[in-house]
Each structure stands twice: as C-alpha cells, then as structure tokens.
Amino acid sequence: MFLLPSCKFCNKFKPIFKDFAENYEGENIVFAEVNCAVSKRTCRRFKTRQYPTLKLLHKHKLYNYEDPHRKPETMTAFLDDIETNEDGKSIPDEITAFIQWREELRVDLQRLFKYKKNALFAAFSVGLVCGVILTVLTNMLCCGKSRKEKEA
C-alpha cells in the first residue's frame, strides 16, 4: 500500500489493510506499506498519483488494484484472480539519481518550451554569440603568435 501519513483516506484505510493482511499470514504473500513522504523515488518509480494506492507484484509483473472502495471482499477476489489476470505490466526499473536528474531536466525543458519560449531563445542566442566571441579571441591569442613566427 502506497500512502501519505497526512492523508485522511490512508489513515482510515490502514486498519482495514492490516486486518486484510493478517488473514493471509503464513502464506507466501508479503504486504507492505510505502510511506511516499519518505520513499519518494519508490512512489515515483511505481507512478503513484493518489493515496492510498494498492499494487501487487506477482511473477515479475505489476498489477494495479483499481476498485476505489477498497473492500476486503474485492481485495480477496483480486488476489484470487491474479493467476488468470492478463493486465500485468512490467515492473518499472529502479530510479537512479541519473534517471531522476534526466526526468527533472526533461520536465524543466518542457516547461521552458511551453511558457518561456522568448527567454529560452534569448538565452540560446546569448550563448551562441558568447561562444563565437570566445572562439575568435582564442584563435587570435593562440594562432596569432604562430603566424608572426611564420613571417619572421
């Protein structure tokens, strides 16, 4: 169960989830709570957008529990039918620091293109002009001596 401690729906559902998990004690099923205020990468990895969210990992597949009422009867039916369920998706890869940085950069660039095209164009233009000026100055400083030496 993915949850936020500040979520009133999560706090209301938590005892129901614990009772449900106790019914399966001794079987090869692990029930876990993921605090999305602490484990942000894990929640981002599993694309958790609302709370509480129930997901099942079974035989290298990810299954989303979609019933908004979260009743023990429907959760039991969901577990019982998992072997015949064809809706499983691949388990997403773990989010590394690089992947997180790349995703944040992508989102930032999308926002820039959407809302600040003129500022982005101005920054690109200034960078291009500075690059040309630095190239010219570098060539004058480095290659200027060699030309004088060739003339002498």
Secondary structure by P-SEA (a helix, b strand, c coil): cccccccaaaaaaaaaaaaaaaaaccccbbbbbbccccaaaaaaaaccccccbbbbbcccbbbbbccccccaaaaaaaaaacccccccccccccccaaaaaaaaaaaaaaaaacccaaaaaaaaaaaaaaaaaaaaaaaaaaaaaaaaaaac
